[in-house]
Amino acid sequence: MEETTNRVFHNRGKPSLEEIPGYKVCDRFREEIQENRTDKYDIPSDEFLNDYIPQNLDTFVTWRNVLACGMIQEQKNNKHIREDIQYENIQIKYPEAPSPSPAPSPDSDLIIEAQEIRNISCTKENDSIVIVYIDKEKYIKKINKEDEVWKTEYSKYFHNDFHKFYNALEKCFTDKNFYVKWNIKDKTNNYVILQIYCEDDLFGFKIEISIEREENIIDILEKKVKELEKKENKYDDTIIDLQNKVTSLCEVINMMGPSFMRNICGDGKKHANYGPNCFGKMRCVTGTGEVPIDPTDYIDQLALNSKTTPTGGIWISKNGLMEITSGSAGHNPNPCGLSWSQAAWNIVKTQKKLYL
């Protein structure tokens, strides 16, 4: 039972009386003892009835509702019935308002069911038709009036009229009641097979159009990565080949070096101006004769002390052949052999494009 309160409640709009001996009032009922009466009466207040009776009047009524509203007069002020059903002892259970939907937790995952997107369309520009099919991925097919597939497979069903072909496709994709229909016969990650057909006993036909998947950014990047990998492998092969050639060349140089050094011994006398000790100290060895003690200096001196003639002249290349330019006036040019060897080597490097 609810506690007595000092609030003023109403019955049929009439406020409960105050400051009367025996006065007692609460939300569920009002109990008053008037001065000129010895009996008392319990009356549910207007406020209680408004709060307790639910908005939905089709709600089922229980015995608790019947007893709480004092619908049985013999129940009121009756101390001879069970305590649990006495009017003052009825536990009130107000109808609860519908609870609002709980707000989703900030940490909870928001799950949205994916809806399948499936669309097909076509456009025409000049002598080309572009078909676009979308089903998670985008597929594109371009058909040109000059394509063999149009001339040999499609045109016969449309009186060789490319514009009629486009009109049939456009209506087929947009008008479900059009007599020409379409469906997808097969689908992979890279292409779809589109069927265009007409089910007619006399004029029926069926054609298939292969539509390739449009490359997305991932496809493009993957292709670039593969191209770079191919280039890298090619460069690796080139580098290995060059390394092998350099190794072989070093071996040849090391093999020919001693023979070269032996063969240039004595060239100072053949191709250079004579001077005291211009080629440094020499030593006589068996089989070769005089050899320089400082071979590096010897090679440098050969270039610096080449023989010259009064007539001079320079070796040049003309039409792939070497010849000597004019020397001093009145004299035939006669450059030395060392001059020829240097000029000849330069010409060979130029013609063979040896970047040495």
C-alpha positions in Angstrom: 0.0 0.0 0.0 1.2 3.5 -0.8 2.2 6.0 1.8 -0.1 8.9 2.8 0.8 12.1 1.0 0.0 15.8 1.3 -0.8 16.1 -2.4 -4.3 17.1 -3.4 -6.0 14.5 -5.6 -9.4 14.7 -7.3 -12.5 12.6 -7.7 -14.7 13.7 -10.6 -12.8 17.0 -10.5 -13.6 17.6 -6.8 -10.4 18.1 -4.7 -10.0 16.0 -1.6 -10.7 17.7 1.7 -7.9 18.7 4.0 -7.6 19.5 7.7 -10.5 17.2 8.6 -10.2 14.7 11.5 -9.4 11.3 10.2 -8.3 12.7 6.8 -6.1 10.3 4.8 -5.2 10.6 1.1 -2.9 8.8 -1.4 -2.5 8.4 -5.1 -4.3 5.2 -5.4 -7.4 6.1 -3.3 -8.8 8.8 -1.1 -10.1 7.9 2.4 -12.1 10.6 4.2 -14.0 10.7 7.5 -16.4 13.6 7.6 -17.5 15.3 10.9 -21.1 14.2 10.7 -20.4 10.6 9.5 -19.0 7.6 11.2 -18.4 5.6 8.0 -15.6 6.1 5.6 -15.3 5.5 1.9 -12.4 4.7 -0.5 -12.5 6.4 -3.9 -9.8 6.0 -6.6 -8.5 9.4 -7.6 -8.8 10.9 -11.0 -5.0 11.0 -11.2 -4.7 7.3 -10.3 -7.2 6.3 -13.0 -5.4 8.4 -15.6 -2.1 6.9 -14.8 -3.1 3.3 -14.2 -5.5 2.6 -17.1 -3.2 2.0 -20.2 -3.6 4.0 -23.4 -4.3 0.8 -25.3 -7.8 -0.1 -24.1 -7.5 -3.5 -25.8 -4.9 -4.5 -23.2 -5.9 -7.6 -21.3 -7.3 -7.0 -17.8 -6.1 -9.1 -14.8 -7.6 -9.7 -11.4 -5.0 -7.3 -10.0 -6.4 -4.6 -12.2 -9.9 -5.3 -11.0 -9.0 -5.2 -7.4 -6.6 -2.2 -7.7 -9.4 -0.1 -9.2 -11.9 -1.1 -6.5 -14.3 -2.6 -9.0 -15.8 -4.9 -6.3 -17.5 -2.9 -3.6 -17.4 -5.7 -1.1 -13.6 -5.7 -1.3 -13.3 -2.1 0.1 -12.9 -1.7 3.9 -13.4 -5.5 4.3 -11.0 -6.9 6.8 -12.5 -10.4 6.7 -11.2 -11.4 3.3 -7.7 -12.6 2.5 -5.1 -9.9 3.2 -3.5 -10.2 -0.2 -6.8 -9.1 -1.9 -7.8 -6.4 0.6 -8.1 -3.1 -1.2 -5.4 -1.4 0.9 -2.9 -4.3 0.4 -3.1 -4.6 -3.4 0.4 -4.0 -4.8 0.1 -1.5 -7.7 1.9 -2.2 -11.0 1.6 0.7 -13.3 1.7 -0.1 -17.0 5.2 0.6 -18.3 5.8 2.9 -21.2 7.4 1.3 -24.2 11.2 1.4 -23.7 13.1 3.2 -26.4 15.3 1.1 -28.6 18.8 1.0 -27.0 21.3 3.1 -28.8 24.0 1.0 -30.5 27.2 0.7 -28.5 30.0 2.8 -29.9 32.2 -0.3 -30.0 29.6 -2.5 -31.7 29.9 -3.3 -35.4 27.3 -1.8 -37.6 26.2 -4.5 -40.0 24.4 -3.4 -43.2 23.1 -6.1 -45.4 24.5 -5.6 -48.9 22.0 -5.3 -51.7 22.8 -6.8 -55.1 23.4 -4.2 -57.7 22.7 -5.5 -61.2 22.4 -3.1 -64.1 22.8 -3.1 -67.8 22.7 -0.3 -70.4 24.0 0.7 -73.8 24.9 4.0 -75.6 25.6 4.8 -79.2 28.1 7.3 -80.6 28.7 7.5 -84.3 29.4 4.0 -85.5 30.0 2.4 -82.1 27.8 0.8 -79.4 29.0 0.6 -75.9 27.4 -2.0 -73.5 27.9 -1.6 -69.8 27.0 -4.3 -67.4 27.4 -3.8 -63.6 27.2 -6.7 -61.1 29.6 -5.9 -58.2 32.2 -5.4 -61.0 31.9 -3.3 -64.1 32.0 -4.9 -67.6 32.3 -3.0 -70.8 31.9 -4.1 -74.5 32.4 -1.8 -77.5 31.0 -3.0 -80.8 32.0 -1.1 -84.0 30.1 -1.1 -87.2 33.3 -2.3 -88.9 33.9 -5.2 -86.6 33.8 -8.6 -88.1 31.6 -9.9 -85.3 28.9 -7.5 -86.3 29.2 -8.3 -90.0 29.4 -12.0 -89.7 27.3 -12.9 -86.6 24.9 -10.0 -85.5 23.9 -8.1 -88.6 21.8 -10.8 -90.3 19.3 -10.7 -87.5 18.8 -6.9 -87.8 18.6 -6.5 -91.6 22.3 -5.3 -91.7 21.1 -2.1 -90.0 23.5 -1.0 -87.1 21.0 1.5 -85.8 18.2 -1.1 -85.6 20.7 -3.3 -83.6 21.2 -0.5 -81.1 17.5 0.2 -80.8 16.8 -3.5 -80.1 19.5 -3.5 -77.4 18.3 -0.3 -75.8 14.7 -1.4 -75.5 15.8 -4.9 -74.5 17.7 -3.5 -71.5 15.0 -0.9 -70.5 11.6 -2.5 -71.4 10.7 -5.7 -69.6 7.8 -6.3 -72.0 9.9 -5.9 -75.1 9.9 -9.1 -77.3 13.7 -9.2 -77.3 15.1 -10.4 -74.0 18.6 -10.7 -72.4 20.2 -12.8 -69.7 23.7 -13.7 -68.5 24.8 -17.1 -69.7 28.1 -17.2 -67.9 30.2 -15.0 -65.6 33.8 -15.0 -64.4 36.1 -12.5 -62.8 37.3 -11.4 -66.2 34.2 -11.5 -68.5 30.5 -12.2 -68.8 28.6 -13.8 -71.6 25.5 -11.8 -72.5 22.7 -13.5 -74.4 20.3 -11.5 -76.6 17.4 -13.6 -77.8 13.9 -13.6 -79.2 11.7 -16.6 -78.6 9.6 -16.8 -81.8 8.9 -19.9 -83.9 9.4 -18.0 -87.1 11.7 -15.1 -86.4 13.5 -16.2 -83.3 17.2 -15.7 -82.8 19.9 -15.9 -80.2 23.3 -14.1 -80.1 26.1 -14.1 -77.5 28.2 -11.1 -76.6 31.3 -11.4 -74.6 31.8 -8.4 -72.2 35.2 -7.9 -70.6 35.6 -6.6 -67.0 36.9 -3.1 -66.8 40.2 -2.7 -65.2 40.1 -1.1 -61.8 42.9 0.7 -60.0 44.1 -2.6 -58.4 44.2 -4.3 -61.8 46.3 -1.5 -63.3 48.7 -1.5 -60.4 49.1 -5.3 -60.6 49.8 -5.0 -64.3 52.4 -2.3 -63.7 54.0 -4.4 -61.0 54.2 -7.4 -63.4 55.7 -5.2 -66.1 58.3 -3.9 -63.7 59.1 -7.4 -62.6 59.7 -8.4 -66.2 61.9 -5.4 -66.8 63.8 -6.2 -63.6 64.4 -9.8 -64.7 65.5 -8.6 -68.1 67.9 -6.1 -66.5 69.2 -8.9 -64.2 69.9 -11.0 -67.2 71.7 -8.1 -68.9 73.8 -7.4 -65.9 74.8 -11.0 -65.5 75.7 -11.2 -69.2 77.8 -8.0 -68.9 79.5 -9.4 -65.8 80.4 -12.5 -67.7 81.7 -10.5 -70.7 83.8 -8.3 -68.4 85.2 -11.3 -66.7 86.1 -12.9 -70.0 87.6 -9.6 -71.3 89.8 -9.3 -68.2 91.0 -12.9 -68.7 91.8 -12.1 -72.3 93.7 -8.9 -71.3 95.6 -10.7 -68.6 96.4 -13.4 -71.2 97.5 -11.0 -73.9 99.2 -8.5 -71.7 102.6 -10.2 -71.4 102.7 -10.8 -75.1 102.0 -7.1 -75.7 104.7 -6.0 -73.4 107.2 -8.3 -75.1 106.2 -7.1 -78.6 106.7 -3.4 -77.9 110.2 -3.9 -76.7 112.5 -2.2 -79.3 109.7 0.0 -80.7 111.5 3.0 -79.3 114.2 2.5 -81.9 111.7 1.9 -84.7 109.2 4.7 -84.1 110.7 7.3 -81.8 113.2 10.1 -82.0 116.5 9.1 -80.4 117.6 10.8 -77.3 120.0 10.0 -74.5 118.2 7.7 -72.1 114.8 8.9 -73.3 113.3 5.4 -72.6 115.1 4.9 -69.3 117.4 2.2 -68.3 117.5 -1.1 -70.3 118.5 -4.6 -69.5 119.3 -7.3 -71.9 117.4 -10.6 -71.6 117.6 -13.8 -73.5 115.4 -14.1 -76.6 114.1 -10.5 -76.5 117.1 -8.3 -76.2 116.9 -5.0 -74.4 113.8 -4.5 -72.2 112.9 -1.4 -70.1 113.4 -1.6 -66.3 110.4 0.9 -66.0 107.8 -0.5 -68.4 105.1 2.1 -67.6 107.4 5.0 -68.3 108.5 3.2 -71.5 105.0 3.2 -72.8 104.5 6.9 -72.0 107.7 7.8 -73.7 106.7 5.9 -76.9 103.7 8.3 -77.3 105.8 11.4 -76.5 108.8 10.6 -78.7 107.3 9.4 -81.9 109.4 9.9 -85.0 108.5 12.8 -87.2 109.5 13.5 -90.8 110.1 16.9 -92.4 107.1 16.3 -94.7 104.7 15.5 -91.7 101.1 14.5 -92.6 98.2 12.9 -90.7 96.4 9.7 -91.2 92.6 10.0 -91.7 89.7 7.8 -92.6 87.9 8.3 -95.9 85.1 6.0 -97.0 86.3 3.4 -94.5 89.9 3.6 -95.8 92.8 5.4 -94.4 94.8 7.9 -96.2 97.4 10.6 -95.4 96.6 14.3 -95.6 99.0 16.7 -97.3 102.1 17.5 -95.4 104.6 20.4 -95.9 104.4 22.4 -99.1 106.3 20.8 -101.9 106.8 17.5 -100.0 104.9 14.3 -100.0 103.4 13.5 -96.5 105.2 10.7 -94.8 103.9 10.2 -91.1 105.5 7.5 -89.0 104.1 4.1 -88.2 103.3 5.0 -84.6 101.1 7.8 -85.9 99.3 5.3 -88.1 98.7 2.9 -85.3 97.1 5.6 -83.1 94.9 6.9 -85.9 94.0 3.4 -87.0 92.9 2.5 -83.4 90.7 5.7 -83.1 89.0 4.9 -86.5 88.3 1.3 -85.4 86.8 2.6 -82.1 84.6 5.1 -84.0 83.4 2.6 -86.7 82.7 -0.1 -84.2 81.1 2.3 -81.7 83.5 1.3 -79.0 83.1 3.7 -76.1 86.6 3.3 -74.7 
